[in-house]
Amino acid sequence: MTIAREDFLMRNVAPALLLALYLVSPTFAQDTTTFTPAGLEQFEAAFVAAERGDAQAQNSLGVMYANGLGVTRDDAQAVSWYRKAADRGNAEAQHNLGRMYEEGWGVAHDDAQAVTWYRKAAEKGHARAQDNLGWMYEKGQGVTRDDTQAVAWYRKAAEQGLDVAQFNLGRAYRDGRGVRKDDAEALVWFRKAGELGLLEFVYSHGQIFGKKFR
């Protein structure tokens, strides 16, 4: 389980795609608290387990607080529970805590801390953390800018099938950043991203190469 609010935030993709994802993404959490019998039961069950030290439940509780699921949304509480789980080595919570630091949700914005937590999760094989760590390297946020490292982390996530990372790796090949420029290889990764959910974007933005492609 991840921070639902950020699942669709492919921050390096065209604004038009972001708008479309806001409208259709089933994981987008509205800014209103959701109180349903099932939601309350899930919150109560997660709270009991989290209090006993269950890291997965602690992360789940953080997600619930971050999205107002069965409880009033409270980013500070989300951070608190993510941290408990992250300190126990839960990769999902480490990624989530990194995102909270990067965005300044419930905690002071701190890119260095975001990188620290993304790295912990990325080294455990967490694909989205790997992609986010690549982004931090690409932009020089919280770490010295390094396109080679950015590509290395994008590749790890892309090879796990994460569409956003595949798109980012395609960009690297297209622009020759961190790797030798290679339009054919870029197209390979753009196609992979398309097959996993970015197909409409990839085809509608075929001008990436100055022409439409099939």
C-alpha positions in Angstrom: 0.0 0.0 0.0 1.4 3.4 -0.9 0.5 7.1 -0.6 -2.5 7.1 -2.9 -2.3 10.8 -3.5 1.0 10.4 -5.3 0.5 7.2 -7.3 -0.5 9.2 -10.3 1.9 12.1 -10.0 4.2 11.4 -12.9 5.8 14.8 -12.4 7.9 14.7 -15.5 5.0 13.9 -17.8 3.0 16.5 -19.8 0.4 18.6 -17.9 -2.3 17.2 -20.1 -1.6 13.7 -19.0 -1.6 14.8 -15.3 -5.0 16.4 -15.8 -6.3 13.2 -17.4 -5.0 11.1 -14.5 -6.6 13.4 -12.0 -9.9 12.7 -13.7 -9.7 8.9 -14.2 -7.2 7.5 -11.6 -8.9 5.1 -9.2 -6.2 5.7 -6.7 -6.7 9.5 -6.5 -7.7 10.4 -3.0 -10.0 13.4 -2.7 -9.4 16.0 0.0 -12.4 14.9 1.9 -12.5 12.4 4.8 -14.1 9.0 3.9 -16.1 7.6 6.8 -17.7 4.2 5.9 -18.4 1.2 8.1 -15.8 -0.8 6.3 -13.3 2.1 6.4 -13.8 2.5 10.2 -13.3 -1.2 10.7 -10.2 -1.2 8.7 -8.8 1.7 10.6 -9.6 0.1 13.9 -8.0 -3.2 12.9 -4.9 -1.4 11.6 -4.6 0.7 14.8 -4.7 -2.4 17.0 -2.0 -4.1 15.0 0.1 -1.0 14.6 0.1 -0.4 18.4 1.5 -3.9 18.8 4.4 -3.0 16.5 3.3 -4.5 13.2 5.2 -2.5 10.6 2.8 -3.3 7.7 -0.1 -2.1 9.9 1.8 1.0 10.9 2.3 1.8 7.2 -1.3 1.1 6.4 -2.3 3.4 9.3 -0.1 6.1 7.8 -1.9 5.7 4.4 -5.3 6.0 6.1 -4.2 9.2 7.9 -2.7 10.6 4.7 -5.9 10.1 2.8 -8.6 10.5 5.3 -9.7 6.9 5.1 -11.8 6.0 8.1 -10.3 8.9 10.1 -9.8 12.6 9.7 -6.9 13.3 7.4 -3.8 14.2 9.3 -0.5 14.4 7.5 1.5 14.8 10.8 0.0 11.5 12.1 0.7 9.9 8.7 4.3 10.9 9.1 4.5 9.5 12.6 3.2 6.1 11.6 5.3 5.9 8.5 8.3 6.7 10.6 7.5 3.9 13.0 7.2 1.4 10.2 10.2 2.8 8.3 12.4 2.5 11.4 11.4 -1.2 11.4 12.7 -1.6 7.9 9.4 -1.6 6.0 10.3 -0.5 2.4 6.9 0.8 1.6 6.9 3.0 4.6 10.4 4.2 3.9 9.3 5.3 0.4 6.2 6.9 1.8 8.2 8.8 4.4 10.6 10.0 1.7 7.7 11.4 -0.3 6.3 13.2 2.7 9.7 14.9 3.2 10.0 15.7 -0.5 6.5 17.3 -0.6 6.6 18.8 2.9 3.4 17.0 3.9 3.1 16.7 7.7 6.8 17.5 8.1 9.2 20.3 7.1 10.3 20.0 3.4 13.7 18.3 3.4 15.1 16.9 0.1 18.1 15.4 1.8 15.8 13.4 4.1 13.7 12.4 1.2 16.8 11.0 -0.6 17.8 9.2 2.6 14.5 7.4 2.9 14.1 6.8 -0.9 17.5 5.2 -0.9 16.7 2.9 2.0 13.6 1.6 0.1 15.3 1.6 -3.3 18.1 -0.6 -2.0 15.4 -3.1 -0.9 14.1 -3.2 -4.5 11.1 -0.8 -4.1 10.5 0.2 -7.7 8.7 3.5 -7.1 11.4 4.6 -4.6 14.0 3.7 -7.2 12.3 5.9 -9.7 11.9 8.7 -7.2 15.6 8.4 -6.3 16.5 8.6 -10.0 14.4 11.8 -10.2 16.2 13.3 -7.2 19.6 12.6 -8.9 18.3 14.0 -12.3 17.2 17.2 -10.7 19.9 17.5 -8.0 17.4 17.6 -5.2 18.9 16.6 -1.9 21.9 15.1 -3.7 24.5 16.2 -6.2 23.0 16.1 -9.7 24.2 13.0 -11.5 22.6 11.8 -14.7 24.4 8.5 -14.7 23.0 7.7 -11.2 19.6 8.9 -12.3 19.7 6.5 -15.3 20.9 3.6 -13.1 18.0 4.0 -10.7 15.4 4.5 -13.5 16.7 1.3 -15.1 16.3 -0.7 -11.9 12.7 0.4 -11.6 12.0 0.2 -15.3 13.2 -3.4 -15.4 10.6 -4.2 -12.6 7.9 -2.9 -15.0 7.2 0.5 -13.5 5.8 2.5 -16.4 6.9 5.9 -15.1 10.5 4.7 -14.8 10.3 3.2 -18.3 9.2 6.6 -19.6 12.0 8.3 -17.7 14.6 5.9 -19.0 13.2 6.5 -22.5 13.7 10.3 -22.0 17.3 9.7 -20.9 18.0 7.8 -24.2 16.1 10.4 -26.2 18.1 13.3 -24.7 21.4 11.5 -24.2 21.5 12.3 -20.5 23.4 9.8 -18.5 23.6 7.5 -21.5 24.6 7.7 -25.1 21.7 9.3 -27.2 19.8 6.4 -28.8 16.4 7.1 -30.3 15.8 3.4 -31.1 16.4 2.5 -27.4 14.3 5.4 -26.3 11.4 4.1 -28.4 11.8 0.6 -26.9 11.3 2.1 -23.4 8.5 4.4 -24.5 6.7 1.5 -26.0 7.1 -0.5 -22.8 5.6 2.4 -20.8 2.8 2.5 -23.3 2.0 -1.1 -22.9 1.6 -0.6 -19.2 -0.7 2.4 -19.3 0.9 5.3 -21.0 0.0 4.2 -24.5 -2.3 7.1 -25.3 0.3 9.6 -24.0 3.2 8.0 -25.9 1.3 7.9 -29.2 -0.3 11.4 -28.8 3.1 12.8 -28.1 4.9 11.2 -31.0 6.5 14.6 -31.7 9.1 13.5 -29.1 11.0 12.4 -32.2 9.7 15.1 -34.5 7.2 12.7 -36.1 4.5 10.3 -35.2 5.5 6.7 -34.7 3.8 3.3 -34.7 
